[in-house]
């Protein structure tokens, strides 16, 4: 099935409806003009809603951003924000791992976070900021943080000592969105003597795939195949829970990573300038590195944890979340690659 057909099945198209009383439970977005005010209830009153309806609204705003779809997304954002505030604090991890957590990811990856806040939204954001800074609100600080994050631009929110104060289930996404420079693991030292254990782990791992060399490169010389790869990455960006896409991308990632492990150092830039580099950048920027689909993915991540060459570093980036890897010393890297790493991370 093509991406266009898939989108037609998954997304709800807006129809012309009255601008008042947007339905967050069923029904359509409506043809709304973007006013100075988003029309949210600052008291945080609960209104009927469904996960499926909010997901459809958020996806429509991402695929077809317009005054109407963004206005609907603003109200959906506030609805989810109110939910996080009222959710039981001891159930946040379970909720975040569920389809409700997917809604949170859709917001942080969608276009709305780069739009200016309406006046009532700014007041709501200010209220949440005050609560987050209030020591009396500490027992529910994770509730407030989840409610506030979609009302901030990427890189514009920070909490004190996140490595020690934030739970593991939230830390990676917080770092990727709020503090990309946050080091979630030790900096990678390149071209230094790696410890024997790490070297043996990489050696014992063996090839990630049987499709290597010219056989693998033939796929990347086929325009239709490359288009299919890009479509899969786009589908993942739209729905990171699609199991079929996760599994297909896992196989693709292994092929791409093995090409990086096999490439001669003198051919590194040539490979990066080819469709292999295009797909590599797509996988990294879509944050597919946070997905470990099976045991092989987990073993690959462990084996690549201490790269001692630029080729191994490129393979490693495919198995770690966006922003989770930093290079302690780029002097051993080609200049073009050091610049690319800055853009990618």
C-alpha positions as a Markdown table, in Angstrom:
| # | Residue | x | y | z |
|---|---|---|---|---|
| 1 | Unk | 0.0 | 0.0 | 0.0 |
| 2 | Unk | 1.3 | 3.4 | -0.9 |
| 3 | Unk | 1.8 | 6.2 | 1.6 |
| 4 | Unk | -1.0 | 8.2 | 0.1 |
| 5 | Unk | -3.5 | 5.4 | 0.4 |
| 6 | Unk | -2.3 | 4.7 | 4.0 |
| 7 | Unk | -2.8 | 8.3 | 4.9 |
| 8 | Unk | -6.3 | 8.3 | 3.5 |
| 9 | Unk | -7.2 | 5.3 | 5.7 |
| 10 | Unk | -5.6 | 6.7 | 8.9 |
| 11 | Unk | -6.5 | 10.3 | 8.9 |
| 12 | Unk | -9.8 | 12.2 | 9.3 |
| 13 | Unk | -10.4 | 15.0 | 6.8 |
| 14 | Unk | -11.9 | 18.2 | 8.2 |
| 15 | Unk | -15.4 | 19.2 | 7.1 |
| 16 | Unk | -17.1 | 22.5 | 7.5 |
| 17 | Unk | -18.7 | 22.6 | 11.0 |
| 18 | Unk | -19.7 | 25.4 | 13.4 |
| 19 | Unk | -16.7 | 26.9 | 15.2 |
| 20 | Unk | -18.0 | 26.4 | 18.7 |
| 21 | Unk | -17.8 | 23.3 | 20.8 |
| 22 | Unk | -15.1 | 21.3 | 19.0 |
| 23 | Unk | -15.9 | 17.6 | 19.5 |
| 24 | Unk | -12.9 | 15.8 | 20.9 |
| 25 | Unk | -14.7 | 12.5 | 21.2 |
| 26 | Unk | -15.9 | 11.8 | 17.6 |
| 27 | Unk | -16.7 | 14.0 | 14.6 |
| 28 | Unk | -14.4 | 16.3 | 12.7 |
| 29 | Unk | -12.1 | 19.2 | 13.2 |
| 30 | Unk | -14.3 | 21.9 | 11.6 |
| 31 | Unk | -13.3 | 24.8 | 9.5 |
| 32 | Unk | -11.9 | 27.2 | 12.2 |
| 33 | Unk | -10.0 | 30.4 | 11.7 |
| 34 | Unk | -7.0 | 30.9 | 14.0 |
| 35 | Unk | -8.0 | 33.6 | 16.5 |
| 36 | Unk | -6.0 | 35.4 | 19.1 |
| 37 | Unk | -7.4 | 33.0 | 21.6 |
| 38 | Unk | -7.3 | 29.2 | 21.3 |
| 39 | Unk | -10.6 | 28.8 | 23.3 |
| 40 | Unk | -9.1 | 26.7 | 26.1 |
| 41 | Unk | -10.5 | 26.4 | 29.6 |
| 42 | Unk | -7.9 | 27.8 | 32.0 |
| 43 | Unk | -9.6 | 26.2 | 34.9 |
| 44 | Unk | -8.7 | 22.8 | 33.4 |
| 45 | Unk | -12.2 | 21.4 | 33.2 |
| 46 | Unk | -12.5 | 17.9 | 31.9 |
| 47 | Unk | -14.3 | 17.4 | 28.6 |
| 48 | Unk | -15.2 | 14.2 | 26.8 |
| 49 | Unk | -12.5 | 12.9 | 24.5 |
| 50 | Unk | -11.0 | 9.8 | 23.0 |
| 51 | Unk | -7.4 | 8.8 | 22.2 |
| 52 | Unk | -8.4 | 7.9 | 18.6 |
| 53 | Unk | -10.0 | 11.3 | 18.1 |
| 54 | Unk | -7.0 | 13.3 | 19.5 |
| 55 | Unk | -4.6 | 11.2 | 17.4 |
| 56 | Unk | -6.5 | 11.9 | 14.2 |
| 57 | Unk | -6.5 | 15.6 | 15.0 |
| 58 | Unk | -2.8 | 15.7 | 15.7 |
| 59 | Unk | -1.9 | 13.6 | 12.6 |
| 60 | Unk | -4.1 | 15.8 | 10.4 |
| 61 | Unk | -2.3 | 18.9 | 11.7 |
| 62 | Unk | 1.1 | 17.4 | 10.9 |
| 63 | Unk | 0.2 | 16.2 | 7.4 |
| 64 | Unk | -2.1 | 19.1 | 6.4 |
| 65 | Unk | -1.3 | 22.1 | 8.6 |
| 66 | Unk | -3.8 | 24.9 | 8.2 |
| 67 | Unk | -5.6 | 27.4 | 10.4 |
| 68 | Unk | -8.4 | 24.9 | 10.9 |
| 69 | Unk | -6.3 | 21.8 | 11.7 |
| 70 | Unk | -3.8 | 23.8 | 13.9 |
| 71 | Unk | -6.7 | 25.3 | 15.9 |
| 72 | Unk | -8.1 | 21.9 | 16.5 |
| 73 | Unk | -4.7 | 20.6 | 17.5 |
| 74 | Unk | -4.5 | 23.5 | 20.0 |
| 75 | Unk | -7.6 | 22.3 | 21.8 |
| 76 | Unk | -6.4 | 18.7 | 21.6 |
| 77 | Unk | -3.1 | 19.7 | 23.1 |
| 78 | Unk | -4.9 | 21.4 | 26.0 |
| 79 | Unk | -7.1 | 18.4 | 26.5 |
| 80 | Unk | -4.1 | 16.1 | 26.9 |
| 81 | Unk | -2.3 | 18.6 | 29.1 |
| 82 | Unk | -5.3 | 18.6 | 31.5 |
| 83 | Unk | -5.2 | 14.8 | 31.5 |
| 84 | Unk | -1.6 | 14.7 | 32.5 |
| 85 | Unk | -2.3 | 17.0 | 35.4 |
| 86 | Unk | -5.1 | 14.8 | 36.7 |
| 87 | Unk | -3.4 | 11.4 | 36.1 |
| 88 | Unk | -2.4 | 9.3 | 39.1 |
| 89 | Unk | 1.3 | 10.0 | 39.7 |
| 90 | Unk | 2.1 | 6.3 | 40.3 |
| 91 | Unk | 0.6 | 5.4 | 37.0 |
| 92 | Unk | 2.5 | 7.8 | 34.8 |
| 93 | Unk | 5.0 | 5.3 | 33.5 |
| 94 | Unk | 2.2 | 2.9 | 32.4 |
| 95 | Unk | 0.3 | 5.7 | 30.8 |
| 96 | Unk | 3.4 | 7.1 | 29.0 |
| 97 | Unk | 4.1 | 3.6 | 27.6 |
| 98 | Unk | 0.5 | 3.4 | 26.3 |
| 99 | Unk | -1.3 | 5.0 | 23.3 |
| 100 | Unk | -1.6 | 8.1 | 25.4 |
| 101 | Unk | 2.2 | 8.4 | 25.4 |
| 102 | Unk | 2.0 | 8.2 | 21.6 |
| 103 | Unk | -0.2 | 11.3 | 21.7 |
| 104 | Unk | 2.6 | 13.1 | 23.6 |
| 105 | Unk | 5.2 | 12.1 | 21.1 |
| 106 | Unk | 3.0 | 13.2 | 18.2 |
| 107 | Unk | 2.7 | 16.7 | 19.8 |
| 108 | Unk | 6.4 | 17.0 | 20.3 |
| 109 | Unk | 7.1 | 16.0 | 16.7 |
| 110 | Unk | 4.3 | 18.0 | 15.2 |
| 111 | Unk | 4.2 | 21.6 | 13.8 |
| 112 | Unk | 2.3 | 23.1 | 16.7 |
| 113 | Unk | 5.4 | 23.3 | 19.0 |
| 114 | Unk | 6.9 | 25.8 | 16.6 |
| 115 | Unk | 3.9 | 28.0 | 16.5 |
| 116 | Unk | 3.4 | 31.0 | 18.7 |
| 117 | Unk | 1.1 | 30.5 | 21.7 |
| 118 | Unk | -2.4 | 32.1 | 21.7 |
| 119 | Unk | -3.0 | 34.5 | 24.6 |
| 120 | Unk | -5.0 | 32.0 | 26.7 |
| 121 | Unk | -2.4 | 29.3 | 25.9 |
| 122 | Unk | 0.4 | 31.6 | 27.1 |
| 123 | Unk | -1.5 | 32.1 | 30.4 |
| 124 | Unk | -1.9 | 28.3 | 30.7 |
| 125 | Unk | 1.8 | 27.8 | 30.0 |
| 126 | Unk | 2.7 | 30.4 | 32.7 |
| 127 | Unk | 0.5 | 28.6 | 35.2 |
| 128 | Unk | 2.3 | 25.4 | 34.5 |
| 129 | Unk | 5.7 | 27.0 | 34.7 |
| 130 | Unk | 4.8 | 28.4 | 38.1 |
| 131 | Unk | 3.6 | 25.0 | 39.3 |
| 132 | Unk | 6.8 | 23.3 | 38.1 |
| 133 | Unk | 8.9 | 25.8 | 40.1 |
| 134 | Unk | 6.8 | 25.5 | 43.2 |
| 135 | Unk | 8.4 | 23.2 | 45.9 |
| 136 | Unk | 4.9 | 22.4 | 47.1 |
| 137 | Unk | 4.1 | 20.8 | 43.7 |
| 138 | Unk | 7.1 | 18.5 | 43.8 |
| 139 | Unk | 5.0 | 15.3 | 44.4 |
| 140 | Unk | 3.4 | 15.9 | 41.0 |
| 141 | Unk | 6.3 | 17.5 | 39.2 |
| 142 | Unk | 6.3 | 14.8 | 36.5 |
| 143 | Unk | 2.6 | 15.4 | 35.8 |
| 144 | Unk | 3.3 | 19.1 | 35.4 |
| 145 | Unk | 6.3 | 18.5 | 33.2 |
| 146 | Unk | 4.3 | 16.3 | 30.8 |
| 147 | Unk | 1.5 | 18.9 | 30.7 |
| 148 | Unk | 4.0 | 21.7 | 30.0 |
| 149 | Unk | 6.4 | 20.2 | 27.5 |
| 150 | Unk | 4.1 | 20.6 | 24.4 |
| 151 | Unk | 3.7 | 24.3 | 25.3 |
| 152 | Unk | 7.4 | 24.9 | 24.9 |
| 153 | Unk | 9.6 | 25.1 | 21.8 |
| 154 | Unk | 12.3 | 22.4 | 21.4 |
| 155 | Unk | 15.3 | 23.2 | 23.6 |
| 156 | Unk | 13.5 | 25.9 | 25.6 |
| 157 | Unk | 12.6 | 24.0 | 28.8 |
| 158 | Unk | 14.9 | 22.6 | 31.4 |
| 159 | Unk | 14.7 | 21.2 | 34.9 |
| 160 | Unk | 17.3 | 21.0 | 37.5 |
| 161 | Unk | 19.7 | 18.0 | 37.5 |
| 162 | Unk | 17.6 | 15.9 | 35.1 |
| 163 | Unk | 19.9 | 13.0 | 35.2 |
| 164 | Unk | 19.2 | 12.4 | 38.8 |
| 165 | Unk | 15.6 | 13.9 | 39.2 |
| 166 | Unk | 13.8 | 12.5 | 36.1 |
| 167 | Unk | 12.7 | 8.8 | 35.9 |
| 168 | Unk | 14.3 | 6.6 | 33.3 |
| 169 | Unk | 11.1 | 6.2 | 31.4 |
| 170 | Unk | 10.9 | 10.0 | 30.7 |
| 171 | Unk | 14.6 | 10.9 | 30.6 |
| 172 | Unk | 15.4 | 10.0 | 27.0 |
| 173 | Unk | 12.4 | 11.8 | 25.5 |
| 174 | Unk | 13.1 | 14.8 | 27.8 |
| 175 | Unk | 16.7 | 15.0 | 26.6 |
| 176 | Unk | 15.8 | 14.6 | 22.9 |
| 177 | Unk | 13.2 | 17.4 | 23.1 |
| 178 | Unk | 14.4 | 19.8 | 25.9 |
| 179 | Unk | 18.1 | 19.3 | 26.3 |
| 180 | Unk | 19.7 | 17.6 | 23.2 |
| 181 | Unk | 23.2 | 18.4 | 24.6 |
| 182 | Unk | 22.4 | 16.3 | 27.7 |
| 183 | Unk | 24.8 | 13.3 | 27.8 |
| 184 | Unk | 22.9 | 10.2 | 28.6 |
| 185 | Unk | 26.0 | 8.0 | 28.3 |
| 186 | Unk | 29.7 | 8.5 | 28.4 |
| 187 | Unk | 31.1 | 10.5 | 25.5 |
| 188 | Unk | 32.5 | 8.4 | 22.7 |
| 189 | Unk | 36.3 | 8.5 | 22.3 |
| 190 | Unk | 37.3 | 7.7 | 18.8 |
| 191 | Unk | 40.4 | 6.0 | 17.5 |
| 192 | Unk | 41.5 | 5.2 | 21.0 |
| 193 | Unk | 42.4 | 1.7 | 22.2 |
| 194 | Unk | 39.1 | 0.1 | 23.1 |
| 195 | Unk | 38.9 | -2.4 | 25.9 |
| 196 | Unk | 39.1 | -6.1 | 25.1 |
| 197 | Unk | 35.6 | -6.8 | 26.3 |
| 198 | Unk | 34.1 | -4.3 | 23.8 |
| 199 | Unk | 36.3 | -5.4 | 21.0 |
| 200 | Unk | 35.3 | -9.1 | 21.6 |
| 201 | Unk | 31.7 | -8.1 | 21.8 |
| 202 | Unk | 31.8 | -6.5 | 18.4 |
| 203 | Unk | 33.7 | -9.4 | 16.9 |
| 204 | Unk | 31.4 | -12.0 | 18.4 |
| 205 | Unk | 28.4 | -10.2 | 17.1 |
| 206 | Unk | 29.2 | -11.1 | 13.5 |
| 207 | Unk | 27.6 | -9.6 | 10.4 |
| 208 | Unk | 24.3 | -7.9 | 11.1 |
| 209 | Unk | 22.9 | -9.2 | 7.8 |
| 210 | Unk | 23.7 | -11.5 | 5.0 |
| 211 | Unk | 23.0 | -8.8 | 2.4 |
| 212 | Unk | 26.3 | -7.0 | 2.1 |
| 213 | Unk | 28.6 | -5.4 | -0.4 |
| 214 | Unk | 27.4 | -5.1 | -4.0 |
| 215 | Unk | 24.2 | -7.1 | -3.2 |
| 216 | Unk | 23.1 | -4.5 | -0.7 |
| 217 | Unk | 24.3 | -1.5 | -2.7 |
| 218 | Unk | 22.2 | -2.7 | -5.6 |
| 219 | Unk | 19.1 | -1.8 | -3.6 |
| 220 | Unk | 20.4 | 1.7 | -3.1 |
| 221 | Unk | 21.0 | 2.2 | -6.8 |
| 222 | Unk | 17.3 | 1.4 | -7.4 |
| 223 | Unk | 15.2 | 4.5 | -7.3 |
| 224 | Unk | 12.0 | 2.6 | -6.4 |
| 225 | Unk | 13.7 | 0.8 | -3.6 |
| 226 | Unk | 15.1 | 4.0 | -2.1 |
| 227 | Unk | 11.6 | 5.6 | -2.4 |
| 228 | Unk | 10.2 | 2.6 | -0.5 |
| 229 | Unk | 12.8 | 3.1 | 2.2 |
| 230 | Unk | 12.0 | 6.8 | 2.5 |
| 231 | Unk | 8.3 | 6.0 | 2.7 |
| 232 | Unk | 8.9 | 3.5 | 5.5 |
| 233 | Unk | 10.8 | 6.2 | 7.5 |
| 234 | Unk | 8.0 | 8.7 | 6.9 |
| 235 | Unk | 5.4 | 6.2 | 8.0 |
| 236 | Unk | 7.4 | 5.6 | 11.2 |
| 237 | Unk | 7.4 | 9.4 | 11.8 |
| 238 | Unk | 3.6 | 9.4 | 11.5 |
| 239 | Unk | 3.0 | 6.3 | 13.6 |
| 240 | Unk | 5.9 | 5.0 | 15.7 |
| 241 | Unk | 3.7 | 2.1 | 17.0 |
| 242 | Unk | 3.1 | 0.4 | 13.6 |
| 243 | Unk | 4.7 | -3.1 | 14.2 |
| 244 | Unk | 5.1 | -3.9 | 10.5 |
| 245 | Unk | 7.0 | -0.7 | 9.9 |
| 246 | Unk | 9.2 | -1.2 | 13.0 |
| 247 | Unk | 10.2 | -4.7 | 11.8 |
| 248 | Unk | 10.9 | -3.6 | 8.2 |
| 249 | Unk | 13.0 | -0.7 | 9.4 |
| 250 | Unk | 14.9 | -3.0 | 11.8 |
| 251 | Unk | 16.0 | -5.1 | 8.8 |
| 252 | Unk | 16.8 | -2.0 | 6.8 |
| 253 | Unk | 18.9 | -0.6 | 9.6 |
| 254 | Unk | 20.9 | -3.7 | 9.9 |
| 255 | Unk | 21.7 | -3.5 | 6.1 |
| 256 | Unk | 22.7 | 0.1 | 6.4 |
| 257 | Unk | 24.8 | -0.4 | 9.5 |
| 258 | Unk | 26.6 | -3.3 | 8.0 |
| 259 | Unk | 27.5 | -1.2 | 4.9 |
| 260 | Unk | 29.1 | 1.4 | 7.3 |
| 261 | Unk | 31.0 | -1.4 | 9.1 |
| 262 | Unk | 32.3 | -2.8 | 5.8 |
| 263 | Unk | 33.2 | 0.5 | 4.0 |
| 264 | Unk | 36.9 | 1.4 | 3.5 |
| 265 | Unk | 37.9 | 4.6 | 5.3 |
| 266 | Unk | 38.8 | 6.2 | 2.0 |
| 267 | Unk | 35.3 | 5.6 | 0.7 |
| 268 | Unk | 33.4 | 7.0 | 3.8 |
| 269 | Unk | 32.4 | 10.3 | 2.3 |
| 270 | Unk | 31.5 | 8.7 | -1.0 |
| 271 | Unk | 29.1 | 6.3 | 0.8 |
| 272 | Unk | 27.6 | 9.2 | 2.8 |
| 273 | Unk | 27.0 | 11.2 | -0.4 |
| 274 | Unk | 25.1 | 8.2 | -1.8 |
| 275 | Unk | 21.5 | 7.1 | -1.1 |
| 276 | Unk | 23.0 | 5.1 | 1.8 |
| 277 | Unk | 23.7 | 8.5 | 3.5 |
| 278 | Unk | 20.3 | 9.7 | 2.7 |
| 279 | Unk | 18.6 | 6.8 | 4.4 |
| 280 | Unk | 21.1 | 6.9 | 7.3 |
| 281 | Unk | 20.2 | 10.6 | 7.9 |
| 282 | Unk | 16.5 | 9.7 | 7.6 |
| 283 | Unk | 16.7 | 7.0 | 10.2 |
| 284 | Unk | 18.7 | 9.1 | 12.6 |
| 285 | Unk | 16.6 | 12.3 | 12.4 |
| 286 | Unk | 13.3 | 10.3 | 12.7 |
| 287 | Unk | 14.8 | 9.0 | 16.0 |
| 288 | Unk | 14.4 | 5.4 | 15.0 |
| 289 | Unk | 17.5 | 4.7 | 17.0 |
| 290 | Unk | 15.4 | 4.6 | 20.1 |
| 291 | Unk | 13.7 | 1.4 | 18.8 |
| 292 | Unk | 15.2 | -2.0 | 19.7 |
| 293 | Unk | 12.9 | -4.4 | 17.9 |
| 294 | Unk | 14.5 | -7.7 | 18.8 |
| 295 | Unk | 17.5 | -9.4 | 20.5 |
| 296 | Unk | 19.8 | -8.7 | 17.5 |
| 297 | Unk | 19.1 | -5.0 | 17.8 |
| 298 | Unk | 19.9 | -5.1 | 21.5 |
| 299 | Unk | 23.2 | -7.0 | 20.9 |
| 300 | Unk | 24.1 | -4.6 | 18.1 |
| 301 | Unk | 23.6 | -1.6 | 20.4 |
| 302 | Unk | 25.8 | -3.1 | 23.1 |
| 303 | Unk | 28.5 | -4.2 | 20.6 |
| 304 | Unk | 28.7 | -0.7 | 19.1 |
| 305 | Unk | 28.8 | 1.1 | 22.4 |
| 306 | Unk | 32.6 | 1.8 | 22.1 |
| 307 | Unk | 33.4 | 2.6 | 18.5 |
| 308 | Unk | 37.0 | 3.1 | 17.6 |
| 309 | Unk | 36.6 | 4.3 | 14.0 |
| 310 | Unk | 34.4 | 6.7 | 12.1 |
| 311 | Unk | 32.8 | 3.8 | 10.3 |
| 312 | Unk | 31.7 | 2.1 | 13.6 |
| 313 | Unk | 30.5 | 5.5 | 14.8 |
| 314 | Unk | 28.2 | 5.8 | 11.8 |
| 315 | Unk | 26.8 | 2.3 | 12.5 |
| 316 | Unk | 26.4 | 3.2 | 16.2 |
| 317 | Unk | 24.3 | 6.3 | 15.6 |
| 318 | Unk | 21.6 | 4.1 | 14.0 |
| 319 | Unk | 21.1 | 2.2 | 17.3 |
| 320 | Unk | 20.9 | 5.0 | 19.8 |
| 321 | Unk | 18.2 | 7.7 | 20.4 |
| 322 | Unk | 18.7 | 11.1 | 18.8 |
| 323 | Unk | 20.9 | 13.3 | 21.0 |
| 324 | Unk | 22.1 | 10.4 | 23.2 |
| 325 | Unk | 25.5 | 10.2 | 21.7 |
| 326 | Unk | 28.2 | 12.8 | 21.9 |
| 327 | Unk | 31.8 | 12.6 | 20.6 |
| 328 | Unk | 34.4 | 13.7 | 23.1 |
| 329 | Unk | 37.0 | 14.6 | 20.5 |
| 330 | Unk | 36.3 | 15.1 | 16.8 |
| 331 | Unk | 39.9 | 15.9 | 15.8 |
| 332 | Unk | 40.3 | 12.4 | 14.5 |
| 333 | Unk | 37.2 | 12.7 | 12.2 |
| 334 | Unk | 37.1 | 14.2 | 8.7 |
| 335 | Unk | 36.0 | 17.8 | 8.8 |
| 336 | Unk | 32.8 | 17.1 | 6.8 |
| 337 | Unk | 31.8 | 14.4 | 9.2 |
| 338 | Unk | 32.3 | 16.5 | 12.3 |
| 339 | Unk | 30.0 | 19.1 | 10.8 |
| 340 | Unk | 27.4 | 16.5 | 9.9 |
| 341 | Unk | 27.4 | 15.1 | 13.4 |
| 342 | Unk | 26.6 | 18.6 | 14.7 |
| 343 | Unk | 23.6 | 18.8 | 12.3 |
| 344 | Unk | 22.4 | 15.3 | 13.0 |
| 345 | Unk | 22.6 | 15.6 | 16.8 |
